[in-house]
């Protein structure tokens, strides 16, 4: 079985971005800037933000972190976003989700300037993806597509099943697969004959947030399996798929950790550099 090593591929992306920034910096006189807003003290979000900051430093992106208390008002959070929209040293704005229940995430995401929407969640970004127009793409699905491309696993004409219909992964991933001329089925908690759908797939993308949800018996021999899930268990971090069981049948599969996660961060960096270049008309 081919292991789809997201950690190694993400490292190559960072190397490319580091060289690009170093080459263009004499012309811009200003490094790319990423503002990360973290509300509350969710441990998983804090770790993710820390990893993003580390990756930014590796390529030459200036990362600014804004930590807000969980009881911050909607008004104060929105004011921060509007201020960052006007800050010329900031080329990307990332609002770490999920937000505490007292805050309206959609309202905040809509306020982020589309030109700084490096997470690809703004309605304009989503609309551009739907219409096949250039624009920022949601980082996790974009990372998945880049990973498949690196390993020359083409979805053209293939049957692809996406497990999960979230705005962050499932829906944008389905659109990207359609753009690649795949035949796409999106399955969810109300899908009838779920196992039948999955077993027919040439490519399976699992993003349901349930440890070991996809078992070996659900996967047909020779399928490509992309595990988007990251679940904390007593045994450590595991994905949505039974890795040990499926590896005996799959043509290729992502590990957890070290598969999709590093690619998500790599695409965030790439989007930030794209925004930076756009700001200087490069």
N, C-alpha and C positions, 0 to 999 in steps of 0.2 A: 504493500500500500504506500502511496505517495503522501508524505506529510506536508501539508501546506503551511510552511513556516512563515507566519506573519511577522515574527520578530526579525527574521533575517531580511525579508523584503522591505519592511519599514525602515531598517537601517540603511538600505540602499536609497530609499526616498530621502531620508535625512541628509545623506552624503550629497545627493544632487542639489537639494535646497541650500545646504551650507555653501557649496561652490557658487551657486547662483547669487546668493546674497553677497558673498565676498566680492564677486565680479561687479555687481551693480552699486554697491555701497559708495564708492567714490563719486558716483553721479548723483545719488540721492542725498548724501550727507546725513541720512537718518535711517536707523534700523527699522525693520518691520516691528509694529507694536501690537500686542494682543492683550486685551483687557478681559480678565476672568472674574465673574461675579459669583461668589459662593454665599448662599443664605443658609444660616443654621449650622449645625454641627454634625451632619450625617457623615459617619466614618467612611463609607464607601466613596462618597463624593469628594471628601477631603483627600483620600488616597489618589483618586483620579486626577484631581486638580494638581496635586503635587507631581504626578508623573508628567502631566502636560507642561508644567513649568520647567521641569528638568529637560524635556525634549526641546522646548523652545531655546533654552540656553545652549544646547548642543549645536543648533544650526545658526544661531545669531539673531533670534527673534527676542525682542524686549518684552518680557511678560510682566504685566501689572495685575496684582490680585486684590480684589475688593471683598473683604469678609464682612458680612452683615449679620446682625442678630436675627434669630428666627422670628422675633416679634416686630421686625421692621415693617413700617406701613407701606401699603401699595404706592402711595404718593411719593415716599422717599426713594423707593426702588426705581420707580419710573423716572424720577428726577435724575438719578445717577445715570440711567441709560441715555437720557436726552443729553446730559452733559458730555458723555463719552462719544455720542454721535458727532458733537461739535469739536472734539479734541483731535487736532491734526496729527498728533503723535500716536494715535490709536487707529490701526487699520482693520482690526477685527475685534468683535465683541462676542463673548461667550457667556451665556447665562446658564450656569450649571443646574440641571434638572435632576430630580424633581424639586419643586419649591415646597415650603411648608403650606399646609392646607388653607391658611388665611390669605394666601396671595393668588392672584389670577395670572397664571403663566402665559396664557395665550395673549392677554392684553400686553404683557411685557415684551413678548417676542415680536408682536406687531410694531412696537415702538423702535426696535433696533433698525438702524438704517440698512436698507437692502444691500448697499455697497459694503457694509461691514458685517453682514450676516454670514460669518464663516462657518456656522453650524448648519446652515441651509434650512432653517426652520421658518423663516419669514414667508407669509403667503405669496409674496412675489417670487421667491426662490422656488417654492413648491409649484407655482403656476408655470414657471419657466421649464421646470423639469417635465411637467405634464405635457407641455406643448413642444418639447424637444428643442427649446431655445437655450443658448449659453447662459450660465449662471452658476451660483454656488449649489453644490450637491450635498445632501446630508452625509455626514462623515462616515458613519458605519457602513451603509450600503455602498458608498463610493469606494471605501476601503476593500470591501468584498470583491467588487468588480475589478479593482486594480490587482488584487491577489490572484484572481482567476486568470487575468490577462498575463501576469508574470509567468504563471505555470502553463500558459497556452491551453487553458481549458475553456474552449469556446462554447457558449450557450446557444449559438445559432441553430435554430431548428430543433432544439432539445426540449424535452418536457421538464419544466422546473416547478417545484412545489415550494411555496413560502409558508412556513408555519408561523402565524402571527400577523396581525394587521395593524400594528402600532404606527403612529405618524413618524416615529423616529427611525424605524427599521423596515417593518413589513411593507407598508404602502410605497415608500420611495424605492425600495429594492425591487418590488414588482414592476414599477415603471422603468427602472434601469434595465431590467431583464427584457422587458418588451422592446425597449430601444435596441437591444442586442439581438432582436428577432427570435427570442425564445417563445415557447408556448407556456404561459404562466397560469398556475392555479394557486390562489391564496386560500389557505385553510385556517380555521379558527375554532373556538370552543363550541360553535354550533354546527360544525361541518359533519354531515353524515358520511359514514364509511371513510373515516379519516385514514385508517391503515391502508385501505385500498388506493386512495389517492397517492399516499406517500410511496407505496411499493411500485407504482407505475413510473415514478420520477427518475429521470436521468441525473438531475441535480436536486438535492434537498437542502433547504436553508431553514434552520431551526432557531426561532427567536420567540420562545414562549415563556421563559423564566421558570421552568420546572426541571429539577435535576433528573437526568436519565429518562426524560419523557419519550425520546425516540429510541426504540430498541432495535436490536439486530434483525429481528423478524420482520420489521417494517421496511427494511432497506433491500432493494433488489441487488444482486451481484453486479459489480462494476459501476455503481452509482458514485457520484461525487457528493460528499456531505460537508456542509459548512455549518459549524456550530457557533451561533452568536451568543448563546447563553453564558452567563457567569453567575454561578450560584455558590454561596458560602455554606458549606456543610461541616460536620464534625471531622470529616476526612480531608477537608481543605476545599479549594476552589474546583468546581466541576461544571461541566456544560449542561446543555439540554439533551445531549445524546450519550448513549452508552458507548463510550469510546472503545473500550477493550473488546466488546462484542462486535461492534460494527467494523472495526479495522480488519476483521477476517473476510469481510465481504466487499468493502468499498474500494473503488479505484483510487480515491484520494479523499483526505479528510483534514480538517483543521483541528489542532490540539487546543485544549483549554487548561491553563492559560497559554498565551504565546501564538494564538491564531489571529482572530479578528481584532482583538483589543488593540494591539500595537498599530494595526493598519488604520484604525479609527483616529488615533492621535496623529499619525502621519498625514492623513488627509486634512485634518484641522490645520496643521502647519502649512500644507500646500495651499489651502484656501487663503490663509493669512498672507502668504507671500504673493499670491495672485492679486489680492486686494491692495497690497503695498505697491506692486508694480503699476496697477491701474491708477493709483493716486498720483504717481509720477509720470503717467503716460508712457510707461516702458513696455 
